[in-house]
Amino acid sequence: MTKIFAFLAVALIATGALVLAVPREEPGGPGARSLSPQAAVEVPTYLLKAREVAEQVNAPLSILFGFVSLYYSRRSYNINKSRAEAEKARSV
């Protein structure tokens, strides 16, 4: 289960980095209002497609990662609670 947790964390970080690193494709390109139209960088189409996929995957991945995190949090809470109760029963 730890491998799944680590995989989800890495996938979430990777999709977030991809969304932040690759600029959005603006329809029509740089307009007349642009400060520096010559500075517009052409982004390869495969990166734009990867960004679209990352945007679509990022939210469900966050939700799934949240559920796994809640599961582990609740599990460790229950384990610690039972240990404390067992230790309390032994000391009485």
Phi, psi and omega in degrees: 000330179294327178293322177295318179299315180294319179297316179297321179296315180295318179295320179294318178295317181296316180292322177296318178295321179295318179295322180284326186280324184266122180291154177290151176277119179269126179294133179087355178073191181292133182266188181290339182278355182291141178288324183219082182295337179286340183277358179295127183260133176283123179261130179302149184296327180295328177289324177294319178293320178297323178295318178299315179296318180297321178296321181287329184272336188299313182294311177298325178295320178298317180296314180298316178297322177297317178296317179296319179296317177297321179300310181295322179296314180294320180297314180292328175298313180295321178296313180295324179295315180292325176296317180295320178294320179294320179292322178294321179292324179289326184281344181277000000 
